[in-house]
């Protein structure tokens, strides 16, 4: 007879497994992975500890656990990262938004009024986190976001489209050899 795995059994097993593998925050990690698999909020896990996982959910959970145990970042596994109020798509073509980038954004936001008209250049835009935030907060401004990686530009464009941000121009270029025109 095949074992039936419940939410709580998966959480306990994977927490121990991640701890043995040296994964940071083992319980939180499996809870976030399970939330993605089950399409629920963390609180829902606690109200459904006895819920058995079906074969598809178990297969996806196994895949996620293996990837995380190999040190793949949680954000890449889930395909998303948070930056301010935005949930951005991320993959291996872009860096995961960093707290330091939020600090830079905070400094910029404090330095200008929201109705300022700025020309902003974001070099190495990656997921577009900084460009999207600044374009959203400074709606009268023009943002130019560039990256050398065309796949990164596609991720950034999809993130801007997701939030209906239209005052960004995306450029795929090598900033060392091609300097964008304008001030």
N, CA, C and O of each residue as an XYZ file, in Angstrom:
732
protein
N       0.844     -1.182      0.000
C       0.000      0.000      0.000
C       0.890      1.246      0.000
O       1.842      1.348      0.774
N       0.561      2.179     -0.877
C       1.347      3.403     -1.013
C       1.025      4.368      0.126
O      -0.131      4.525      0.521
N       2.075      5.010      0.642
C       1.910      5.959      1.746
C       1.135      7.180      1.280
O       1.340      7.665      0.168
N       0.257      7.670      2.119
C      -0.471      8.899      1.854
C       0.235     10.021      2.614
O       0.363      9.987      3.838
N       0.683     11.006      1.855
C       1.405     12.141      2.436
C       0.437     13.307      2.662
O      -0.237     13.767      1.740
N       0.389     13.767      3.909
C      -0.441     14.918      4.238
C       0.433     16.179      4.257
O       1.661     16.102      4.226
N      -0.220     17.320      4.307
C       0.493     18.593      4.375
C       1.470     18.597      5.544
O       2.634     18.959      5.371
N       1.018     18.200      6.725
C       1.883     18.220      7.905
C       3.061     17.253      7.760
O       4.182     17.581      8.151
N       2.816     16.069      7.205
C       3.912     15.107      7.023
C       4.958     15.654      6.045
O       6.158     15.486      6.262
N       4.513     16.293      4.992
C       5.447     16.903      4.027
C       6.249     18.006      4.708
O       7.467     18.083      4.547
N       5.567     18.858      5.469
C       6.258     19.951      6.161
C       7.319     19.396      7.104
O       8.455     19.871      7.105
N       6.966     18.411      7.895
C       7.919     17.835      8.859
C       9.087     17.148      8.152
O      10.244     17.348      8.524
N       8.785     16.336      7.131
C       9.841     15.625      6.418
C      10.786     16.600      5.716
O      12.005     16.501      5.853
N      10.214     17.541      4.964
C      11.043     18.461      4.187
C      11.825     19.414      5.089
O      12.956     19.780      4.767
N      11.236     19.820      6.215
C      11.960     20.681      7.166
C      13.220     19.978      7.654
O      14.295     20.575      7.694
N      13.083     18.720      8.021
C      14.248     17.932      8.464
C      15.255     17.758      7.330
O      16.462     17.898      7.532
N      14.750     17.452      6.140
C      15.614     17.246      4.981
C      16.395     18.520      4.656
O      17.607     18.472      4.450
N      15.700     19.656      4.611
C      16.370     20.928      4.322
C      17.375     21.278      5.414
O      18.451     21.796      5.117
N      17.042     21.007      6.661
C      17.973     21.286      7.767
C      19.253     20.469      7.587
O      20.353     20.986      7.778
N      19.110     19.201      7.224
C      20.283     18.348      6.984
C      21.121     18.860      5.816
O      22.344     18.714      5.817
N      20.484     19.445      4.843
C      21.177     19.960      3.659
C      21.708     21.381      3.868
O      22.376     21.930      2.992
N      21.408     21.980      5.034
C      21.906     23.322      5.327
C      21.143     24.433      4.639
O      21.672     25.530      4.461
N      19.909     24.167      4.251
C      19.071     25.188      3.613
C      18.570     26.139      4.694
O      18.093     25.706      5.743
N      18.682     27.436      4.429
C      18.202     28.439      5.384
C      16.697     28.325      5.585
O      15.955     28.009      4.655
N      16.260     28.586      6.805
C      14.828     28.613      7.153
C      14.081     27.414      6.563
O      13.203     27.582      5.717
N      14.430     26.213      7.010
C      13.864     25.008      6.393
C      12.331     24.942      6.410
O      11.714     24.608      5.399
N      11.726     25.258      7.545
C      10.255     25.148      7.614
C       9.588     26.213      6.738
O       8.649     25.915      6.000
N      10.066     27.428      6.821
C       9.502     28.494      5.984
C       9.647     28.136      4.508
O       8.727     28.360      3.720
N      10.783     27.588      4.136
C      11.033     27.220      2.746
C      10.010     26.220      2.249
O       9.424     26.422      1.186
N       9.778     25.139      2.996
C       8.818     24.132      2.529
C       7.401     24.695      2.555
O       6.582     24.349      1.703
N       7.109     25.549      3.515
C       5.772     26.136      3.543
C       5.527     27.000      2.305
O       4.449     26.945      1.714
N       6.514     27.790      1.915
C       6.362     28.629      0.722
C       6.257     27.781     -0.541
O       5.481     28.092     -1.444
N       7.034     26.721     -0.598
C       6.951     25.825     -1.750
C       5.581     25.155     -1.819
O       4.980     25.070     -2.890
N       5.092     24.682     -0.676
C       3.774     24.042     -0.640
C       2.655     25.022     -0.999
O       1.683     24.649     -1.656
N       2.798     26.257     -0.571
C       1.789     27.267     -0.929
C       1.700     27.411     -2.440
O       0.607     27.564     -2.986
N       2.822     27.365     -3.108
C       2.817     27.454     -4.559
C       2.188     26.204     -5.173
O       1.362     26.302     -6.081
N       2.575     25.050     -4.684
C       2.043     23.788     -5.208
C       0.526     23.716     -5.018
O      -0.208     23.340     -5.932
N       0.070     24.082     -3.824
C      -1.356     23.956     -3.483
C      -2.165     25.209     -3.821
O      -3.384     25.233     -3.651
N      -1.469     26.263     -4.306
C      -2.131     27.523     -4.647
C      -2.960     28.041     -3.475
O      -4.164     28.274     -3.583
N      -2.253     28.214     -2.332
C      -2.930     28.689     -1.132
C      -2.020     29.651     -0.369
O      -0.863     29.851     -0.737
N      -2.552     30.234      0.685
C      -1.779     31.099      1.566
C      -1.200     30.251      2.699
O      -1.675     29.148      2.969
N      -0.172     30.782      3.354
C       0.459     30.013      4.438
C      -0.527     29.644      5.533
O      -0.481     28.535      6.064
N      -1.410     30.560      5.869
C      -2.382     30.270      6.923
C      -3.242     29.063      6.551
O      -3.673     28.305      7.420
N      -3.485     28.893      5.251
C      -4.295     27.759      4.798
C      -3.604     26.422      5.061
O      -4.268     25.404      5.256
N      -2.279     26.427      5.067
C      -1.563     25.183      5.380
C      -1.894     24.727      6.801
O      -2.070     23.536      7.059
N      -1.975     25.692      7.716
C      -2.208     25.371      9.120
C      -3.636     24.896      9.375
O      -3.905     24.225     10.371
N      -4.531     25.242      8.485
C      -5.913     24.794      8.658
C      -6.192     23.519      7.871
O      -7.309     23.003      7.893
N      -5.175     23.013      7.177
C      -5.371     21.787      6.387
C      -4.201     20.813      6.543
O      -3.778     20.178      5.577
N      -3.687     20.704      7.767
C      -2.566     19.796      8.031
C      -2.869     18.362      7.610
O      -1.966     17.637      7.192
N      -4.130     17.944      7.716
C      -4.493     16.554      7.422
C      -4.819     16.307      5.954
O      -5.122     15.180      5.562
N      -4.757     17.364      5.142
C      -5.090     17.215      3.721
C      -4.032     16.360      3.026
O      -2.842     16.667      3.092
N      -4.463     15.294      2.364
C      -3.492     14.503      1.597
C      -3.173     15.175      0.268
O      -4.034     15.814     -0.337
N      -1.935     15.026     -0.178
C      -1.537     15.558     -1.480
C      -1.783     14.500     -2.544
O      -1.540     13.314     -2.322
N      -2.269     14.940     -3.709
C      -2.474     13.977     -4.796
C      -1.147     13.743     -5.509
O      -0.143     14.369     -5.172
N      -1.136     12.861     -6.476
C       0.111     12.490     -7.167
C       0.772     13.675     -7.855
O       1.992     13.823     -7.796
N      -0.018     14.518     -8.506
C       0.547     15.686     -9.198
C       1.176     16.655     -8.191
O       2.263     17.182     -8.428
N       0.498     16.882     -7.083
C       1.026     17.783     -6.059
C       2.303     17.219     -5.441
O       3.251     17.959     -5.174
N       2.322     15.912     -5.217
C       3.530     15.268     -4.681
C       4.695     15.369     -5.666
O       5.827     15.636     -5.264
N       4.422     15.159     -6.939
C       5.478     15.219     -7.955
C       6.066     16.622     -8.025
O       7.285     16.785     -8.084
N       5.210     17.626     -8.018
C       5.697     19.007     -8.072
C       6.464     19.351     -6.807
O       7.488     20.030     -6.872
N       5.982     18.891     -5.656
C       6.677     19.132     -4.387
C       8.057     18.477     -4.405
O       9.041     19.093     -3.995
N       8.136     17.252     -4.870
C       9.438     16.549     -4.974
C      10.407     17.346     -5.840
O      11.561     17.563     -5.470
N       9.913     17.779     -7.008
C      10.761     18.556     -7.927
C      11.287     19.814     -7.225
O      12.478     20.115     -7.300
N      10.404     20.543     -6.549
C      10.795     21.766     -5.849
C      11.811     21.474     -4.749
O      12.796     22.198     -4.604
N      11.577     20.425     -3.980
C      12.476     20.081     -2.875
C      13.866     19.738     -3.412
O      14.873     20.163     -2.845
N      13.921     18.982     -4.489
C      15.214     18.624     -5.088
C      15.940     19.879     -5.567
O      17.135     20.040     -5.316
N      15.229     20.760     -6.251
C      15.844     21.992     -6.754
C      16.369     22.857     -5.605
O      17.473     23.397     -5.682
N      15.578     22.983     -4.550
C      16.004     23.821     -3.417
C      17.177     23.188     -2.683
O      18.079     23.896     -2.234
N      17.178     21.872     -2.555
C      18.285     21.168     -1.889
C      19.593     21.345     -2.662
O      20.677     21.267     -2.084
N      19.483     21.585     -3.971
C      20.670     21.844     -4.808
C      21.057     23.314     -4.787
O      21.908     23.749     -5.563
N      20.430     24.080     -3.895
C      20.743     25.501     -3.656
C      20.186     26.455     -4.716
O      20.627     27.601     -4.811
N      19.228     25.990     -5.505
C      18.579     26.921     -6.429
C      17.779     27.905     -5.579
O      17.063     27.490     -4.668
N      17.890     29.188     -5.861
C      17.152     30.167     -5.054
C      15.641     29.924     -5.088
O      15.067     29.579     -6.121
N      15.039     30.110     -3.956
C      13.600     29.924     -3.811
C      12.829     30.768     -4.831
O      11.834     30.315     -5.396
N      13.295     31.992     -5.057
C      12.599     32.882     -5.991
C      12.605     32.325     -7.420
O      11.628     32.488     -8.151
N      13.690     31.674     -7.816
C      13.734     31.089     -9.149
C      12.794     29.887     -9.234
O      12.145     29.675    -10.258
N      12.721     29.119     -8.179
C      11.820     27.959     -8.166
C      10.374     28.428     -8.283
O       9.593     27.884     -9.065
N      10.030     29.444     -7.498
C       8.658     29.956     -7.509
C       8.386     30.860     -8.715
O       7.234     31.079     -9.090
N       9.461     31.380     -9.319
C       9.315     32.244    -10.484
C       8.885     33.656    -10.150
O       8.407     34.385    -11.019
N       9.051     34.047     -8.892
C       8.631     35.388     -8.488
C       9.448     35.883     -7.302
O       9.987     35.110     -6.510
N       9.513     37.203     -7.219
C      10.194     37.867     -6.101
C       9.432     39.148     -5.795
O       8.797     39.731     -6.674
N       9.499     39.568     -4.570
C       8.805     40.784     -4.155
C       9.779     41.957     -4.108
O      10.920     41.822     -3.667
N       9.300     43.107     -4.572
C      10.059     44.351     -4.524
C       9.045     45.449     -4.285
O       8.201     45.725     -5.138
N       9.129     46.075     -3.118
C       8.112     47.037     -2.691
C       6.760     46.354     -2.751
O       6.570     45.287     -2.168
N       5.811     46.974     -3.462
C       4.462     46.401     -3.554
C       4.289     45.515     -4.786
O       3.178     45.094     -5.104
N       5.372     45.242     -5.460
C       5.301     44.488     -6.704
C       5.719     43.033     -6.497
O       6.673     42.742     -5.775
N       4.989     42.134     -7.141
C       5.412     40.749     -7.229
C       5.905     40.562     -8.662
O       5.114     40.546     -9.604
N       7.205     40.424     -8.811
C       7.824     40.397    -10.131
C       8.188     38.982    -10.555
O       8.567     38.148     -9.732
N       8.068     38.728    -11.842
C       8.536     37.467    -12.396
C      10.059     37.498    -12.416
O      10.660     38.506    -12.789
N      10.672     36.409    -12.018
C      12.128     36.268    -12.091
C      12.464     34.868    -12.584
O      11.711     33.916    -12.380
N      13.596     34.774    -13.225
C      14.131     33.477    -13.629
C      15.649     33.588    -13.656
O      16.208     34.604    -13.240
N      16.307     32.564    -14.136
C      17.769     32.533    -14.100
C      18.418     33.581    -15.008
O      19.639     33.734    -14.986
N      17.633     34.300    -15.800
C      18.178     35.342    -16.672
C      18.315     36.692    -15.985
O      18.890     37.622    -16.552
N      17.792     36.807    -14.771
C      17.837     38.067    -14.034
C      18.275     37.806    -12.598
O      18.104     36.710    -12.065
N      18.838     38.829    -11.997
C      19.175     38.719    -10.580
C      17.914     38.930     -9.753
O      16.992     39.630    -10.170
N      17.887     38.324     -8.596
C      16.777     38.501     -7.666
C      16.922     39.889     -7.040
O      18.004     40.242     -6.571
N      15.839     40.684     -7.026
C      15.932     42.017     -6.420
C      16.495     41.958     -5.002
O      16.096     41.119     -4.194
N      17.429     42.865     -4.716
C      18.159     42.863     -3.452
C      17.627     43.946     -2.518
O      17.080     44.950     -2.974
N      17.788     43.744     -1.215
C      17.426     44.790     -0.254
C      18.175     46.099     -0.519
O      17.637     47.182     -0.288
N      19.406     45.999     -0.998
C      20.187     47.198     -1.298
C      19.544     48.018     -2.412
O      19.639     49.245     -2.422
N      18.887     47.333     -3.350
C      18.198     48.033     -4.426
C      16.983     48.766     -3.863
O      16.655     49.865     -4.311
N      16.319     48.161     -2.887
C      15.206     48.853     -2.224
C      15.714     50.082     -1.478
O      15.039     51.111     -1.446
N      16.894     49.982     -0.881
C      17.480     51.141     -0.198
C      17.779     52.257     -1.191
O      17.519     53.425     -0.904
N      18.320     51.912     -2.350
C      18.580     52.904     -3.401
C      17.263     53.544     -3.842
O      17.176     54.763     -3.984
N      16.259     52.729     -4.053
C      14.947     53.249     -4.453
C      14.397     54.200     -3.403
O      13.855     55.254     -3.737
N      14.533     53.834     -2.146
C      14.054     54.675     -1.043
C      14.751     56.035     -1.062
O      14.107     57.066     -0.866
N      16.045     56.041     -1.294
C      16.810     57.286     -1.380
C      16.299     58.160     -2.532
O      16.125     59.368     -2.369
N      16.063     57.555     -3.677
C      15.564     58.296     -4.843
C      14.162     58.844     -4.555
O      13.875     60.006     -4.844
N      13.304     58.013     -3.991
C      11.926     58.437     -3.714
C      11.880     59.596     -2.724
O      11.013     60.464     -2.824
N      12.797     59.613     -1.780
C      12.846     60.700     -0.790
C      13.436     61.986     -1.378
O      13.215     63.074     -0.846
N      14.180     61.856     -2.470
C      14.889     62.999     -3.043
C      14.052     63.829     -4.011
O      14.421     64.962     -4.321
N      12.938     63.293     -4.492
C      12.137     63.991     -5.501
C      10.655     63.916     -5.156
O      10.194     62.955     -4.540
N       9.922     64.941     -5.561
C       8.465     64.925     -5.437
C       7.894     63.974     -6.481
O       8.494     63.766     -7.536
N       6.748     63.405     -6.186
C       6.152     62.425     -7.105
C       5.756     63.035     -8.449
O       5.620     62.311     -9.435
N       5.570     64.352     -8.501
C       5.214     64.986     -9.776
C       6.439     65.505    -10.546
O       6.294     66.212    -11.544
N       7.635     65.152    -10.080
C       8.868     65.563    -10.766
C       8.910     64.951    -12.172
O       8.406     63.855    -12.417
N       9.527     65.703    -13.075
C       9.731     65.205    -14.440
C      11.210     64.870    -14.567
O      12.057     65.760    -14.649
N      11.504     63.589    -14.581
C      12.886     63.115    -14.576
C      13.161     62.275    -15.819
O      12.254     61.685    -16.406
N      14.429     62.239    -16.203
C      14.915     61.277    -17.195
C      15.779     60.295    -16.416
O      16.840     60.655    -15.907
N      15.320     59.069    -16.329
C      15.979     58.058    -15.497
C      16.572     56.989    -16.392
O      15.911     56.487    -17.301
N      17.829     56.644    -16.128
C      18.495     55.565    -16.855
C      18.817     54.448    -15.866
O      19.540     54.658    -14.892
N      18.277     53.271    -16.124
C      18.530     52.086    -15.296
C      19.433     51.157    -16.103
O      19.004     50.553    -17.086
N      20.679     51.052    -15.676
C      21.656     50.218    -16.377
C      21.677     48.838    -15.730
O      21.847     48.718    -14.517
N      21.506     47.808    -16.534
C      21.454     46.447    -16.013
C      20.127     46.207    -15.320
O      20.093     45.777    -14.167
N      19.046     46.479    -16.007
C      17.719     46.476    -15.392
C      17.274     45.131    -14.856
O      16.511     45.076    -13.891
N      17.735     44.040    -15.461
C      17.349     42.717    -14.969
C      15.848     42.517    -14.985
O      15.230     42.577    -16.047
N      15.251     42.280    -13.831
C      13.802     42.060    -13.732
C      13.012     43.340    -13.961
O      11.794     43.299    -14.136
N      13.704     44.479    -13.961
C      13.041     45.764    -14.128
C      12.532     46.345    -12.825
O      11.787     47.325    -12.837
N      12.918     45.761    -11.702
C      12.356     46.176    -10.409
C      12.505     47.672    -10.159
O      11.533     48.334     -9.794
N      13.687     48.206    -10.345
C      13.928     49.623    -10.071
C      13.213     50.502    -11.101
O      12.581     51.495    -10.742
N      13.313     50.139    -12.356
C      12.645     50.903    -13.417
C      11.142     50.950    -13.209
O      10.525     52.008    -13.335
N      10.562     49.825    -12.897
C       9.112     49.735    -12.721
C       8.668     50.564    -11.524
O       7.683     51.298    -11.603
N       9.386     50.450    -10.430
C       9.030     51.237     -9.242
C       9.124     52.729     -9.535
O       8.197     53.480     -9.232
N      10.237     53.164    -10.123
C      10.431     54.591    -10.393
C       9.445     55.106    -11.438
O       8.941     56.222    -11.312
N       9.167     54.315    -12.455
C       8.183     54.726    -13.460
C       6.794     54.833    -12.842
O       6.009     55.704    -13.216
N       6.497     53.962    -11.911
C       5.204     53.998    -11.228
C       5.094     55.202    -10.293
O       4.047     55.848    -10.239
N       6.144     55.505     -9.570
C       6.105     56.604     -8.593
C       6.284     57.976     -9.243
O       5.749     58.969     -8.749
N       7.029     58.037    -10.341
C       7.249     59.297    -11.062
C       6.575     59.184    -12.441
O       7.245     59.037    -13.463
N       5.276     59.256    -12.444
C       4.488     58.993    -13.654
C       4.752     59.988    -14.785
O       4.511     59.670    -15.949
N       5.243     61.185    -14.462
C       5.540     62.194    -15.488
C       6.945     62.032    -16.066
O       7.347     62.786    -16.952
N       7.666     61.076    -15.578
C       9.062     60.889    -15.979
C       9.197     59.854    -17.082
O       8.292     59.063    -17.344
N      10.368     59.889    -17.722
C      10.703     58.887    -18.735
C      11.821     58.023    -18.172
O      12.849     58.530    -17.722
N      11.608     56.721    -18.203
C      12.607     55.784    -17.714
C      13.144     54.998    -18.904
O      12.380     54.487    -19.722
N      14.460     54.910    -18.987
C      15.109     54.066    -19.985
C      15.778     52.934    -19.224
O      16.643     53.162    -18.378
N      15.367     51.713    -19.534
C      15.905     50.532    -18.863
C      16.690     49.718    -19.878
O      16.151     49.299    -20.902
N      17.971     49.497    -19.589
C      18.776     48.737    -20.538
C      19.450     47.549    -19.852
O      19.738     47.562    -18.656
N      19.682     46.542    -20.656
C      20.380     45.341    -20.196
C      21.032     44.711    -21.420
O      20.514     44.821    -22.531
N      22.146     44.065    -21.218
C      22.853     43.408    -22.318
C      22.180     42.089    -22.715
O      22.358     41.607    -23.833
N      21.410     41.515    -21.795
C      20.788     40.213    -22.001
C      19.364     40.386    -22.553
O      18.502     40.920    -21.856
N      19.104     39.942    -23.796
C      17.757     40.086    -24.353
C      16.692     39.331    -23.550
O      15.533     39.744    -23.519
N      17.078     38.230    -22.905
C      16.110     37.482    -22.087
C      15.742     38.267    -20.825
O      14.610     38.188    -20.347
N      16.692     39.016    -20.296
C      16.392     39.872    -19.140
C      15.423     40.975    -19.551
O      14.499     41.303    -18.807
N      15.632     41.541    -20.726
C      14.731     42.589    -21.219
C      13.310     42.037    -21.345
O      12.345     42.727    -21.016
N      13.180     40.812    -21.814
C      11.850     40.204    -21.945
C      11.185     40.040    -20.578
O       9.986     40.282    -20.434
N      11.965     39.628    -19.575
C      11.414     39.504    -18.215
C      10.968     40.872    -17.715
O       9.868     41.011    -17.179
N      11.809     41.874    -17.885
C      11.479     43.229    -17.427
C      10.238     43.762    -18.146
O       9.368     44.362    -17.513
N      10.148     43.549    -19.450
C       8.973     43.994    -20.207
C       7.700     43.325    -19.694
O       6.662     43.970    -19.549
N       7.795     42.024    -19.423
C       6.596     41.318    -18.934
C       6.182     41.839    -17.560
O       4.991     41.919    -17.256
N       7.160     42.190    -16.734
C       6.833     42.746    -15.419
C       6.182     44.125    -15.544
O       5.230     44.430    -14.826
N       6.690     44.952    -16.448
C       6.091     46.275    -16.658
C       4.669     46.132    -17.198
O       3.765     46.852    -16.775
N       4.477     45.213    -18.120
C       3.148     44.987    -18.694
C       2.174     44.505    -17.623
O       1.013     44.914    -17.599
N       2.647     43.647    -16.752
C       1.812     43.107    -15.661
C       1.198     44.226    -14.824
O       0.068     44.106    -14.349
N       1.946     45.314    -14.646
C       1.485     46.439    -13.823
C       1.084     47.652    -14.658
O       0.903     48.748    -14.128
N       0.948     47.446    -15.971
C       0.499     48.501    -16.872
C       1.359     49.765    -16.754
O       0.840     50.881    -16.723
N       2.666     49.574    -16.689
C       3.623     50.678    -16.630
C       4.058     50.974    -18.066
O       4.631     50.117    -18.739
N       3.780     52.194    -18.526
C       4.012     52.518    -19.934
C       5.089     53.561    -20.182
O       5.419     53.826    -21.338
N       5.646     54.161    -19.144
C       6.633     55.218    -19.356
C       8.069     54.698    -19.223
O       8.953     55.394    -18.724
N       8.278     53.467    -19.679
C       9.621     52.860    -19.702
C       9.944     52.463    -21.142
O       9.131     51.853    -21.836
N      11.148     52.823    -21.567
C      11.670     52.334    -22.840
C      12.717     51.282    -22.506
O      13.653     51.544    -21.750
N      12.556     50.100    -23.068
C      13.498     49.015    -22.814
C      14.473     48.895    -23.980
O      14.068     48.854    -25.142
N      15.757     48.840    -23.654
C      16.795     48.729    -24.675
C      17.706     47.553    -24.354
O      18.191     47.409    -23.232
N      17.926     46.728    -25.349
C      18.892     45.644    -25.198
C      20.191     46.149    -25.805
O      20.335     46.226    -27.025
N      21.146     46.495    -24.926
C      22.417     47.009    -25.427
C      23.524     46.852    -24.396
O      23.286     46.702    -23.197
N      24.726     46.893    -24.910
C      25.938     46.850    -24.094
C      26.303     48.294    -23.762
O      26.780     49.024    -24.632
N      26.091     48.708    -22.543
C      26.275     50.104    -22.128
C      27.728     50.561    -22.291
O      27.989     51.758    -22.418
N      28.659     49.633    -22.289
C      30.070     49.986    -22.465
C      30.330     50.494    -23.887
O      31.101     51.432    -24.093
N      29.671     49.857    -24.864
C      29.922     50.201    -26.272
C      28.807     51.004    -26.917
O      28.998     51.538    -28.010
N      27.666     51.107    -26.286
C      26.512     51.859    -26.817
C      25.901     52.688    -25.711
O      25.264     52.146    -24.809
N      26.081     53.959    -25.765
C      25.501     54.836    -24.749
C      24.180     55.360    -25.287
O      24.138     55.920    -26.383
N      23.088     55.186    -24.523
C      21.786     55.702    -24.991
C      21.849     57.203    -25.217
O      22.562     57.920    -24.517
N      21.098     57.665    -26.198
C      21.051     59.079    -26.529
C      20.174     59.827    -25.520
O      19.258     59.246    -24.937
N      20.454     61.090    -25.323
C      19.629     61.924    -24.466
C      20.347     62.280    -23.190
O      21.470     61.855    -22.916
N      19.639     63.081    -22.427
C      20.191     63.569    -21.167
C      19.906     62.593    -20.053
O      20.294     62.831    -18.909
